[in-house]
Amino acid sequence: MRRNRILLLALTSGIYGVPTHAQTAADHTLQEVVVTATGTGHLLKDVPVQTEVISRKMIESYGAKSIEEILGGLTASFSFNEGDMGSQTQLNGLGNNYILILIDGKRIHGDNGGENDLGLIDPHNIERIEIVKGAQSALYGSDAMAGVINIITKKHDTEGLLLENNTRYGRFNDIRQHNGVGLRIGKVQSYTGFQLQHSDGWQNTSNEYAEGHVLPDSRNKTRNKFTNWQLSERLTYTPTKDLELYAGGSFYRKDIMRPTNGRYPSCDVYTYDLLYRNASASAGGKWFTDSKKKDYLSLDVDWNKHAYYYHYTARTYEDAYIDGVLEHGVPFYAGQERLQSDQQRTMATLKGVFHLPHANTLHVGAEYRNDYLKAPMRTENGTASDNTAAVYAQDEYNPTAWLNLTAGARLVDNAKFGFHFTPKLSAMASMGDFRLRLGWSQGFKSPTVKELYYRYLHVMGSSTFFNMGNKSLRPQKNNYFSANLEYRTDRFSASVTGYYNKLKNMITLVNVPVEELPKDVTTGYLGDGSGKVTARKYKNMDDAETYGVDMNLSVSLCKDLTLSGNYSYLDTKANTYDTEHDRMRRATIDGMAHHKWNASLIYGHRFSPAYHLGANLATRGSSKRYYENNGNGKHFQIWRINTTHDFGKMGAPLTYKLELGIDNIFNYKDTTMRPYHLGTTAGGRTCYVSVAVKFNKGKKINNHNFNKQNKQNNNEED
């Protein structure tokens, strides 16, 4: 009964005080064309599958410095564990492996120990973010069982030269810099971007937990010092009005310094820093087959390489495979780099969109994908690969002006697991300012090369773990059901979404008897009397389920003031192996929090042609996060204020913008000593300043008439 009262109170506060992810009247996001949900263009208010949009205006108003801050502060469905190797992300209870992240419709790639390095994404280059929750495998294939995040980058829409710089400085010597050079001459357009990120890191307590020990007065940090930089280029050529061609690429590097105090020999294993490198290249084109640019064929080819290394800072003795044999205590010397994992992906996609008679829109496509893993220390033979081919089709049918029916399916052929079929169905009924959306979809995810072929010996202080892949794994599948009711006007919007997600054959890493260890481990390592090894293996658990409610609200209080935010309730259950009693039991999925929320009070007013003031008072919070081991993550509530001062005259070629803000106003810190930071990673109150300068002179290409035609045609944005 008490739980019901708490839930009712939370839902009520979600309805009346915690509104939506940047979908405010002030943002005019209702008029934006979104593409992620169906692969075809729709105005946000008319998209048949529930889609959340974080607009550029909201990102700038909030003052976020990273993708984690943007998603964590402007939606209520995400949770993050931020570590040295990246972020462990959860969307409605499911982690990294089930979330597909796209940049302009292209997959990002790079898994580091179960974490994704979202530093690859430059927040200053984002036009908007589209979020579609639930199984989206029918359109997007594997990895899209929890949802899809599509990050749409900014486009250079002026004939001539664009120069821009944005530099931000905050506590802990935190530097974020973005530089861009855009050039558009006739049929050719180019944009070159450079980003730099640096932080000295911080410690939340003088007593740190590391390698199974408490280290008093240690130099081990909650967040270690890091530096990353990225250079990117995109070139577009339009030889005719019906043909668009592009090519692009990027290079990214990140260095993470891992300090030790030199006083605890059993713990001072961080005699190496971490080094990541990511390179990508893509090319393709789009051919419009009708004069109104509604129908088209497109071809895209993408390649990505992501590798990370140990960069040794002192002589270190570690285990290594030499000529296929595990050798114990091999020396590595300061200055050496040792490859841990090199992941490469090549992908080709052919698709077409055609508007047919009788109010049908047909979306068809074919894909080929090759995944390659080189990991001399982490796979049985040093390398592994996987190949997948797929065809898919989707039809949107509007039998009446108020009803949209969408049906689609994908047929997948995996080199190891054969053919699999994943369908989807959805319906939307429009009733004036109301929208009712119902959806069912299936997801499919074949085991990764890591889950199939991994074999990694990992020493943590006095403990040794051996993680094993499993060639007998079965693909994971899920069924996702959702219902959404939405009300939208120019000044007010509210929505509530209920969902249920049922997973089968969920893959997880579990403890197994040491007898399952490979012979070279038991003879080459255990045979020397060095101690006990804990054996862990990837296995299919029977099932898991997540279910919850998302509530969103936005209200324009007056011309210059908007209140917006959202609330999410979540519950999860999964089968897990109880090693102590040798049985399966039901448990909560690690990292789940029942309640998450955020809210923003946004003010904006132009006092003169040369000065605009913006202010955003925002809060985000979460109830405690549940974990099987290491204790639960603490509940938290964090407040921030951000102000923007735009000194550029509207239409002027040179503009200036100053940003001042305070994050974590009330100085929240999680000082719990754990091997992992399980609640939220916050270094305390942080003041920051950001200065942006932009030069952009020339004739604007995307004028009012062009935008109007674009919306009428529901043309897909690139």
MIKOLMAR-119725 format. One record per residue (C-alpha): residue number from 1; x, y, z. Coordinates in steps of 0.2 Angstrom, whole numbers, plus 2048, in hexadecimal, padded with zeros to 3 digits. Layout:
# residues N
PT,NUM,X,Y,Z $
...
END
This chain:
# residues 718
PT,1,800,800,800 $
PT,2,80E,80C,805 $
PT,3,817,808,7F4 $
PT,4,807,80C,7EB $
PT,5,806,81D,7F3 $
PT,6,818,821,7EF $
PT,7,815,81C,7DD $
PT,8,805,826,7DC $
PT,9,80E,835,7E3 $
PT,10,81C,833,7D7 $
PT,11,810,832,7C8 $
PT,12,807,841,7CE $
PT,13,817,84B,7CF $
PT,14,81C,845,7BE $
PT,15,80B,84B,7B6 $
PT,16,80B,85C,7BE $
PT,17,81D,861,7C1 $
PT,18,829,857,7B7 $
PT,19,827,85A,7A4 $
PT,20,82F,855,793 $
PT,21,840,853,78B $
PT,22,841,864,782 $
PT,23,831,862,779 $
PT,24,82B,874,77E $
PT,25,821,880,775 $
PT,26,830,88C,776 $
PT,27,83A,87F,76C $
PT,28,82D,87D,75E $
PT,29,832,86B,75E $
PT,30,821,866,758 $
PT,31,826,86C,747 $
PT,32,836,862,746 $
PT,33,837,854,73A $
PT,34,83D,844,743 $
PT,35,843,834,73A $
PT,36,849,827,746 $
PT,37,839,81F,74B $
PT,38,833,819,73A $
PT,39,842,81E,72E $
PT,40,837,82A,725 $
PT,41,834,83D,729 $
PT,42,826,842,735 $
PT,43,821,851,73E $
PT,44,824,84D,751 $
PT,45,812,84F,755 $
PT,46,80D,843,747 $
PT,47,81B,835,749 $
PT,48,812,824,74B $
PT,49,81E,81D,758 $
PT,50,821,827,768 $
PT,51,831,831,766 $
PT,52,83A,83C,772 $
PT,53,844,84B,76B $
PT,54,851,855,774 $
PT,55,853,865,76A $
PT,56,863,870,767 $
PT,57,85A,87E,771 $
PT,58,858,873,780 $
PT,59,86A,86D,77F $
PT,60,870,87E,77F $
PT,61,864,884,78C $
PT,62,869,876,798 $
PT,63,87C,879,796 $
PT,64,881,866,795 $
PT,65,893,862,792 $
PT,66,891,850,78D $
PT,67,884,843,785 $
PT,68,882,83B,797 $
PT,69,87D,84C,79E $
PT,70,871,850,78F $
PT,71,868,83F,790 $
PT,72,869,83E,7A3 $
PT,73,862,84F,7A6 $
PT,74,855,851,798 $
PT,75,84D,840,798 $
PT,76,848,835,7A7 $
PT,77,84B,824,79F $
PT,78,85E,823,79F $
PT,79,86A,81F,7AD $
PT,80,87D,81F,7AB $
PT,81,88C,818,7B4 $
PT,82,89A,822,7AE $
PT,83,8AC,81A,7AF $
PT,84,8BD,81C,7A8 $
PT,85,8B9,812,799 $
PT,86,8A9,81A,795 $
PT,87,897,819,79B $
PT,88,88C,80B,79F $
PT,89,87B,811,799 $
PT,90,86A,80A,79E $
PT,91,859,80E,794 $
PT,92,84A,808,79D $
PT,93,854,7FB,7A7 $
PT,94,85E,7F4,798 $
PT,95,871,7F8,796 $
PT,96,87D,7FC,788 $
PT,97,87C,7EC,77E $
PT,98,869,7EF,77B $
PT,99,86A,802,776 $
PT,100,86E,807,765 $
PT,101,877,818,763 $
PT,102,877,821,752 $
PT,103,87F,831,74B $
PT,104,875,837,73C $
PT,105,86F,825,73B $
PT,106,880,81D,73C $
PT,107,885,811,74A $
PT,108,892,816,756 $
PT,109,89E,809,75B $
PT,110,8A9,805,769 $
PT,111,8A7,7FA,778 $
PT,112,8B4,7FC,786 $
PT,113,8B1,7EF,794 $
PT,114,89E,7F0,792 $
PT,115,89F,804,792 $
PT,116,89C,80F,783 $
PT,117,8A7,81F,781 $
PT,118,89A,82C,77D $
PT,119,8A8,839,77C $
PT,120,8A8,835,769 $
PT,121,898,840,768 $
PT,122,89B,853,768 $
PT,123,88D,85B,771 $
PT,124,890,86C,768 $
PT,125,88D,864,758 $
PT,126,87C,85D,75C $
PT,127,86C,864,753 $
PT,128,860,858,75D $
PT,129,85F,847,764 $
PT,130,851,83B,760 $
PT,131,84D,82D,76C $
PT,132,841,81E,768 $
PT,133,83F,811,776 $
PT,134,83C,7FF,775 $
PT,135,841,7F1,768 $
PT,136,845,7F9,757 $
PT,137,84D,7EA,74F $
PT,138,841,7EA,741 $
PT,139,849,7FA,73A $
PT,140,85A,7FA,743 $
PT,141,85F,7E8,746 $
PT,142,86A,7E2,754 $
PT,143,86E,7ED,764 $
PT,144,85D,7F6,763 $
PT,145,853,7EC,770 $
PT,146,851,7FA,77D $
PT,147,850,808,771 $
PT,148,859,814,764 $
PT,149,862,824,768 $
PT,150,865,82E,757 $
PT,151,870,83D,759 $
PT,152,86D,849,74A $
PT,153,87C,855,747 $
PT,154,87B,867,742 $
PT,155,87B,86C,72F $
PT,156,883,87B,728 $
PT,157,875,884,71F $
PT,158,87D,894,719 $
PT,159,886,897,708 $
PT,160,898,89C,70D $
PT,161,8A3,89A,71C $
PT,162,89F,894,72E $
PT,163,8AC,896,73C $
PT,164,8A7,891,74E $
PT,165,8AF,88F,75F $
PT,166,8A8,889,76F $
PT,167,8B3,888,77E $
PT,168,8AD,883,790 $
PT,169,8B7,883,7A0 $
PT,170,8B2,87C,7B1 $
PT,171,8B7,874,7C1 $
PT,172,8C5,867,7C1 $
PT,173,8CD,86F,7B3 $
PT,174,8BF,869,7A8 $
PT,175,8C1,86F,796 $
PT,176,8B5,86C,788 $
PT,177,8B9,874,777 $
PT,178,8B1,873,766 $
PT,179,8B7,87B,756 $
PT,180,8AE,87A,745 $
PT,181,8B2,880,733 $
PT,182,8A4,87F,727 $
PT,183,8A4,883,714 $
PT,184,896,883,708 $
PT,185,89A,888,6F6 $
PT,186,88D,883,6E9 $
PT,187,88A,871,6E8 $
PT,188,898,86D,6F5 $
PT,189,897,86E,708 $
PT,190,8A4,86A,715 $
PT,191,8A5,86A,728 $
PT,192,8B4,866,732 $
PT,193,8B3,864,745 $
PT,194,8BF,863,753 $
PT,195,8BB,85F,765 $
PT,196,8C6,85F,775 $
PT,197,8C1,858,786 $
PT,198,8CC,858,796 $
PT,199,8C9,856,7A8 $
PT,200,8D5,854,7B7 $
PT,201,8C9,848,7BF $
PT,202,8C3,848,7D1 $
PT,203,8C2,83E,7E1 $
PT,204,8B2,83E,7EC $
PT,205,8BA,837,7FB $
PT,206,8CC,835,802 $
PT,207,8C9,822,804 $
PT,208,8C7,81A,7F4 $
PT,209,8C2,808,7F0 $
PT,210,8CD,7FF,7E4 $
PT,211,8D2,7EE,7DF $
PT,212,8C8,7E6,7EE $
PT,213,8D1,7F2,7FB $
PT,214,8CD,802,803 $
PT,215,8DB,80E,800 $
PT,216,8DC,81D,80C $
PT,217,8E3,82D,805 $
PT,218,8E5,825,7F4 $
PT,219,8E8,82E,7E4 $
PT,220,8DB,822,7DB $
PT,221,8CD,82D,7D5 $
PT,222,8BA,82C,7D3 $
PT,223,8BD,833,7C2 $
PT,224,8CE,832,7BA $
PT,225,8D7,83F,7B0 $
PT,226,8D4,83E,79E $
PT,227,8D6,847,78D $
PT,228,8CE,843,77D $
PT,229,8CD,84C,76C $
PT,230,8C4,848,75B $
PT,231,8C6,84F,749 $
PT,232,8B7,84C,73D $
PT,233,8B3,851,72B $
PT,234,8A3,84F,721 $
PT,235,8A3,854,70E $
PT,236,893,855,704 $
PT,237,891,857,6F2 $
PT,238,880,85A,6E9 $
PT,239,883,858,6D6 $
PT,240,871,859,6D1 $
PT,241,861,85D,6DA $
PT,242,85D,84B,6DC $
PT,243,86D,844,6E2 $
PT,244,877,847,6F2 $
PT,245,888,83F,6F6 $
PT,246,892,840,705 $
PT,247,8A2,839,70D $
PT,248,8A9,83B,71F $
PT,249,8B4,835,72C $
PT,250,8BB,838,73E $
PT,251,8C9,834,749 $
PT,252,8C8,833,75C $
PT,253,8D5,831,76A $
PT,254,8D2,830,77D $
PT,255,8E0,82E,78A $
PT,256,8DB,829,79C $
PT,257,8E8,82C,7AA $
PT,258,8E6,81F,7B8 $
PT,259,8F0,825,7C8 $
PT,260,8F6,81A,7D6 $
PT,261,8FE,81F,7E7 $
PT,262,90C,813,7E7 $
PT,263,909,80E,7F9 $
PT,264,8FE,7FE,7F6 $
PT,265,907,7F1,7EC $
PT,266,8F8,7E5,7EB $
PT,267,8ED,7F3,7E4 $
PT,268,8F9,7FD,7D9 $
PT,269,8F5,7F4,7C9 $
PT,270,8F1,803,7C0 $
PT,271,903,804,7B8 $
PT,272,8FB,808,7A8 $
PT,273,8EF,815,7A1 $
PT,274,8E1,812,794 $
PT,275,8E2,818,782 $
PT,276,8D3,817,776 $
PT,277,8D3,81B,763 $
PT,278,8C4,81B,758 $
PT,279,8C4,81E,745 $
PT,280,8B5,81E,73A $
PT,281,8B1,821,727 $
PT,282,8A1,822,71D $
PT,283,89B,826,70C $
PT,284,88A,825,703 $
PT,285,87D,82E,6FA $
PT,286,86A,831,6F7 $
PT,287,861,831,6E7 $
PT,288,850,839,6E7 $
PT,289,844,830,6DB $
PT,290,836,83D,6DA $
PT,291,836,850,6D7 $
PT,292,82F,854,6E9 $
PT,293,83D,84A,6F1 $
PT,294,832,83F,6FA $
PT,295,838,82E,6F3 $
PT,296,84A,829,6F3 $
PT,297,857,81C,6F3 $
PT,298,867,81D,6FE $
PT,299,877,813,700 $
PT,300,883,815,70F $
PT,301,893,80C,713 $
PT,302,89B,80E,724 $
PT,303,8AB,808,72C $
PT,304,8B0,80A,73E $
PT,305,8C0,805,748 $
PT,306,8C0,806,75B $
PT,307,8D0,800,765 $
PT,308,8D6,802,777 $
PT,309,8E7,7FF,77E $
PT,310,8F0,7FE,78F $
PT,311,8FE,80B,78F $
PT,312,90A,806,79C $
PT,313,912,813,7A8 $
PT,314,91D,806,7B1 $
PT,315,923,7F5,7B0 $
PT,316,915,7E9,7B2 $
PT,317,913,7D6,7B3 $
PT,318,904,7CF,7AB $
PT,319,8FD,7C0,7A4 $
PT,320,8FE,7BE,791 $
PT,321,8FB,7B2,783 $
PT,322,90B,7AE,779 $
PT,323,909,7A3,76A $
PT,324,8F8,79E,770 $
PT,325,8FE,799,782 $
PT,326,8FA,7A2,792 $
PT,327,90A,7A8,79A $
PT,328,90A,7AF,7AC $
PT,329,913,7BE,7B1 $
PT,330,919,7C5,7A0 $
PT,331,922,7D6,7A2 $
PT,332,91C,7E6,79A $
PT,333,926,7F6,79A $
PT,334,922,809,79C $
PT,335,91D,811,78B $
PT,336,917,801,784 $
PT,337,905,800,77D $
PT,338,8FC,7EF,77E $
PT,339,8EC,7EC,773 $
PT,340,8DD,7E6,77D $
PT,341,8D0,7E7,770 $
PT,342,8CE,7ED,75E $
PT,343,8BC,7ED,758 $
PT,344,8B8,7F0,745 $
PT,345,8A7,7F1,73D $
PT,346,8A3,7F3,72A $
PT,347,891,7F6,725 $
PT,348,888,7F9,715 $
PT,349,875,7FF,714 $
PT,350,86A,801,705 $
PT,351,859,808,708 $
PT,352,84A,810,6FF $
PT,353,83B,81A,704 $
PT,354,82C,81B,6F8 $
PT,355,81B,823,6FA $
PT,356,80E,817,6F2 $
PT,357,7FC,819,6EE $
PT,358,7EE,817,6FB $
PT,359,7F8,821,708 $
PT,360,806,814,70A $
PT,361,818,818,70E $
PT,362,824,80A,70B $
PT,363,836,809,713 $
PT,364,841,7FB,70D $
PT,365,853,7F7,70F $
PT,366,861,7EA,710 $
PT,367,871,7EA,71B $
PT,368,881,7E0,71C $
PT,369,88C,7E1,72C $
PT,370,89D,7DA,730 $
PT,371,8A4,7DB,742 $
PT,372,8B6,7D7,745 $
PT,373,8BF,7D6,756 $
PT,374,8D2,7D5,759 $
PT,375,8D6,7D1,76B $
PT,376,8E6,7C7,76D $
PT,377,8E3,7C7,780 $
PT,378,8D0,7C5,780 $
PT,379,8CB,7B8,773 $
PT,380,8D0,7A6,770 $
PT,381,8D8,7A8,760 $
PT,382,8DC,7BA,761 $
PT,383,8CF,7BF,754 $
PT,384,8BC,7BC,751 $
PT,385,8AF,7C2,745 $
PT,386,89D,7C2,741 $
PT,387,892,7C6,731 $
PT,388,880,7CB,730 $
PT,389,875,7CE,721 $
PT,390,863,7D5,722 $
PT,391,854,7DB,718 $
PT,392,846,7E5,71F $
PT,393,836,7EE,71A $
PT,394,829,7F9,722 $
PT,395,819,800,71C $
PT,396,810,80F,723 $
PT,397,7FD,810,71F $
PT,398,7F1,81E,722 $
PT,399,7E0,817,71E $
PT,400,7D8,827,725 $
PT,401,7DF,838,72A $
PT,402,7DE,834,73D $
PT,403,7E6,822,73C $
PT,404,7F8,81C,738 $
PT,405,7FC,809,737 $
PT,406,80E,804,736 $
PT,407,814,7F2,734 $
PT,408,826,7ED,731 $
PT,409,832,7DE,732 $
PT,410,844,7D9,730 $
PT,411,84C,7C9,72A $
PT,412,85D,7C6,731 $
PT,413,86A,7B9,72C $
PT,414,878,7B7,738 $
PT,415,887,7AD,733 $
PT,416,886,7A3,743 $
PT,417,874,7A4,749 $
PT,418,86B,7A3,738 $
PT,419,85B,7AC,734 $
PT,420,850,7B6,740 $
PT,421,840,7C0,73D $
PT,422,83C,7CF,747 $
PT,423,82B,7D8,743 $
PT,424,823,7E8,74A $
PT,425,811,7EF,74A $
PT,426,80B,800,750 $
PT,427,7FC,80B,74F $
PT,428,7F8,81D,752 $
PT,429,7E7,826,753 $
PT,430,7E6,839,753 $
PT,431,7D7,841,75C $
PT,432,7D9,853,75A $
PT,433,7E7,858,766 $
PT,434,7E8,846,76D $
PT,435,7F3,838,766 $
PT,436,7F1,826,76B $
PT,437,800,81A,766 $
PT,438,800,807,768 $
PT,439,80F,7FD,764 $
PT,440,817,7EB,764 $
PT,441,828,7E7,75E $
PT,442,834,7D9,75F $
PT,443,847,7DA,761 $
PT,444,855,7CF,75D $
PT,445,868,7CF,762 $
PT,446,874,7C2,75E $
PT,447,883,7BF,76A $
PT,448,892,7CB,767 $
PT,449,8A3,7C4,762 $
PT,450,8A8,7C9,774 $
PT,451,89A,7BE,77C $
PT,452,89E,7B0,770 $
PT,453,8B1,7AF,771 $
PT,454,8B8,7B9,77F $
PT,455,8C5,7B2,78B $
PT,456,8CC,7BF,796 $
PT,457,8D7,7BD,7A6 $
PT,458,8D5,7CC,7B1 $
PT,459,8DE,7CE,7C2 $
PT,460,8D7,7DA,7CF $
PT,461,8E3,7DB,7DE $
PT,462,8E2,7CA,7E6 $
PT,463,8D4,7C4,7DB $
PT,464,8D5,7BD,7CA $
PT,465,8C6,7BB,7BE $
PT,466,8C5,7B2,7AD $
PT,467,8B7,7B7,7A2 $
PT,468,8B2,7AB,795 $
PT,469,8A7,7AC,785 $
PT,470,89B,79F,781 $
PT,471,899,798,76F $
PT,472,888,78F,774 $
PT,473,87F,7A0,777 $
PT,474,86E,7A3,76F $
PT,475,868,7B3,768 $
PT,476,85E,7BF,773 $
PT,477,84C,7C4,76F $
PT,478,83F,7CF,776 $
PT,479,82D,7D5,775 $
PT,480,82A,7E7,778 $
PT,481,818,7EE,77B $
PT,482,814,800,77D $
PT,483,805,80C,77F $
PT,484,806,81F,77E $
PT,485,7F9,82D,780 $
PT,486,7FF,83E,77C $
PT,487,7F7,84F,77C $
PT,488,7FF,85E,773 $
PT,489,7FB,870,770 $
PT,490,806,87F,76C $
PT,491,808,883,77F $
PT,492,805,873,787 $
PT,493,809,860,785 $
PT,494,808,851,790 $
PT,495,80B,83E,78D $
PT,496,80B,82E,796 $
PT,497,813,81E,78F $
PT,498,811,80D,797 $
PT,499,81D,7FF,791 $
PT,500,821,7EC,794 $
PT,501,831,7E4,78D $
PT,502,833,7D1,78E $
PT,503,845,7CA,78A $
PT,504,849,7B8,786 $
PT,505,85B,7B0,787 $
PT,506,862,7C0,790 $
PT,507,875,7BE,790 $
PT,508,87F,7C2,79F $
PT,509,890,7BE,7A7 $
PT,510,88E,7B1,7B5 $
PT,511,89A,7A7,7C1 $
PT,512,89D,795,7BC $
PT,513,8A7,787,7C3 $
PT,514,8BA,789,7C1 $
PT,515,8BA,778,7B8 $
PT,516,8B3,781,7A9 $
PT,517,8C3,78B,7A7 $
PT,518,8CE,787,797 $
PT,519,8DC,77C,79A $
PT,520,8E9,789,796 $
PT,521,8E2,793,7A4 $
PT,522,8E2,786,7B1 $
PT,523,8F3,77F,7AD $
PT,524,8FC,78F,7A8 $
PT,525,8F5,79A,7B6 $
PT,526,8ED,790,7C4 $
PT,527,8FB,783,7C3 $
PT,528,908,78E,7CA $
PT,529,8FE,790,7DB $
PT,530,8FB,7A3,7D8 $
PT,531,8E9,7A1,7DF $
PT,532,8D7,79F,7DB $
PT,533,8CF,7A4,7CB $
PT,534,8BC,7A9,7CA $
PT,535,8B5,7A2,7BA $
PT,536,8A8,7AC,7B1 $
PT,537,89F,7A8,7A1 $
PT,538,892,7B0,796 $
PT,539,881,7A7,797 $
PT,540,86F,7A8,791 $
PT,541,864,7AC,7A0 $
PT,542,851,7A6,79E $
PT,543,849,7B7,79D $
PT,544,848,7C9,7A3 $
PT,545,83A,7D6,7A3 $
PT,546,839,7E9,7A5 $
PT,547,829,7F3,7A6 $
PT,548,825,805,7AB $
PT,549,81D,816,7A8 $
PT,550,824,826,7A0 $
PT,551,81B,836,7A3 $
PT,552,81F,847,79A $
PT,553,818,858,79C $
PT,554,81C,869,794 $
PT,555,813,87A,797 $
PT,556,817,88B,791 $
PT,557,813,896,7A0 $
PT,558,815,8A6,796 $
PT,559,81E,8AD,787 $
PT,560,82F,8AB,78F $
PT,561,82D,89D,79C $
PT,562,82B,88B,799 $
PT,563,82B,87C,7A6 $
PT,564,82F,86B,79F $
PT,565,835,85A,7A6 $
PT,566,831,848,7A8 $
PT,567,82F,839,7B3 $
PT,568,833,826,7B1 $
PT,569,82E,817,7BC $
PT,570,837,807,7B8 $
PT,571,837,7F5,7BF $
PT,572,841,7E6,7B9 $
PT,573,843,7D4,7BC $
PT,574,84F,7C7,7B5 $
PT,575,855,7B6,7B8 $
PT,576,866,7B5,7C0 $
PT,577,871,7A7,7C6 $
PT,578,873,7A5,7D9 $
PT,579,885,79E,7DA $
PT,580,883,79B,7ED $
PT,581,874,790,7EB $
PT,582,877,78A,7D9 $
PT,583,866,78F,7D3 $
PT,584,85D,79C,7C9 $
PT,585,853,7AA,7D1 $
PT,586,84A,7BA,7CD $
PT,587,853,7CA,7D0 $
PT,588,853,7DC,7CB $
PT,589,85E,7E1,7BC $
PT,590,86E,7EA,7C2 $
PT,591,86D,7FD,7C1 $
PT,592,85A,7FF,7C2 $
PT,593,852,80D,7CB $
PT,594,83F,80E,7CE $
PT,595,83D,821,7CC $
PT,596,847,82E,7C1 $
PT,597,841,83F,7BD $
PT,598,847,850,7B7 $
PT,599,840,862,7B5 $
PT,600,845,872,7AD $
PT,601,83F,884,7AF $
PT,602,844,88D,79F $
PT,603,845,8A0,79C $
PT,604,849,8A9,78C $
PT,605,847,8BB,787 $
PT,606,84F,8C7,77A $
PT,607,852,8D7,782 $
PT,608,859,8DF,773 $
PT,609,85E,8DB,761 $
PT,610,870,8D7,768 $
PT,611,86C,8CF,779 $
PT,612,862,8BF,77D $
PT,613,862,8B8,78F $
PT,614,85E,8A6,792 $
PT,615,85D,89D,7A3 $
PT,616,859,88B,7A8 $
PT,617,857,884,7BA $
PT,618,857,871,7B9 $
PT,619,857,862,7C4 $
PT,620,859,850,7C2 $
PT,621,857,841,7CE $
PT,622,856,82F,7D1 $
PT,623,851,823,7DE $
PT,624,85E,816,7E4 $
PT,625,865,80A,7D7 $
PT,626,864,7F7,7DA $
PT,627,874,7EC,7D9 $
PT,628,876,7DA,7DD $
PT,629,888,7DD,7E4 $
PT,630,891,7EC,7EB $
PT,631,882,7F4,7F3 $
PT,632,875,7FF,7EB $
PT,633,878,810,7E3 $
PT,634,872,81F,7ED $
PT,635,863,82A,7E8 $
PT,636,867,83B,7E3 $
PT,637,860,84C,7DE $
PT,638,86B,858,7D4 $
PT,639,867,86A,7CF $
PT,640,86F,876,7C3 $
PT,641,86D,887,7BB $
PT,642,873,88D,7AA $
PT,643,872,89E,7A3 $
PT,644,876,8A3,791 $
PT,645,87A,8B4,78B $
PT,646,879,8B6,778 $
PT,647,881,8C7,772 $
PT,648,87F,8C3,760 $
PT,649,873,8CE,756 $
PT,650,867,8C3,74C $
PT,651,86D,8C1,73A $
PT,652,87E,8C8,73E $
PT,653,88D,8BE,737 $
PT,654,896,8BE,748 $
PT,655,88E,8B9,758 $
PT,656,894,8B6,769 $
PT,657,88C,8AC,777 $
PT,658,891,8AB,78A $
PT,659,88B,89D,795 $
PT,660,88D,89C,7A8 $
PT,661,886,88F,7B3 $
PT,662,887,884,7C3 $
PT,663,885,872,7C2 $
PT,664,881,868,7D2 $
PT,665,87C,878,7DC $
PT,666,87A,86F,7ED $
PT,667,88B,866,7EB $
PT,668,885,854,7EB $
PT,669,892,846,7EC $
PT,670,891,833,7ED $
PT,671,89F,82F,7F9 $
PT,672,89B,81D,7FB $
PT,673,8AB,812,7F9 $
PT,674,8A7,805,7EC $
PT,675,8B1,7FD,7DD $
PT,676,8A4,806,7D2 $
PT,677,89A,816,7D3 $
PT,678,889,80F,7D2 $
PT,679,87E,81E,7D5 $
PT,680,883,82E,7CC $
PT,681,895,834,7C9 $
PT,682,896,846,7CF $
PT,683,8A5,850,7D5 $
PT,684,89B,85D,7DF $
PT,685,896,86F,7DB $
PT,686,89D,874,7CA $
PT,687,89E,886,7C3 $
PT,688,8A1,888,7B0 $
PT,689,8A2,895,7A3 $
PT,690,8A1,893,790 $
PT,691,8A4,89F,782 $
PT,692,89E,89C,770 $
PT,693,8A3,8A6,761 $
PT,694,89B,8A3,750 $
PT,695,89E,8AB,73F $
PT,696,892,8A6,731 $
PT,697,88F,8B2,722 $
PT,698,886,8AE,712 $
PT,699,875,8AA,70A $
PT,700,86B,89E,715 $
PT,701,866,88E,70B $
PT,702,858,887,716 $
PT,703,84C,895,715 $
PT,704,83A,895,71A $
PT,705,833,88F,70A $
PT,706,840,880,70A $
PT,707,83B,87B,71C $
PT,708,829,87C,718 $
PT,709,82B,871,709 $
PT,710,836,865,713 $
PT,711,828,863,720 $
PT,712,81B,861,713 $
PT,713,825,853,70A $
PT,714,829,84B,71B $
PT,715,83A,849,713 $
PT,716,847,83F,71D $
PT,717,855,849,724 $
PT,718,867,842,722 $
END
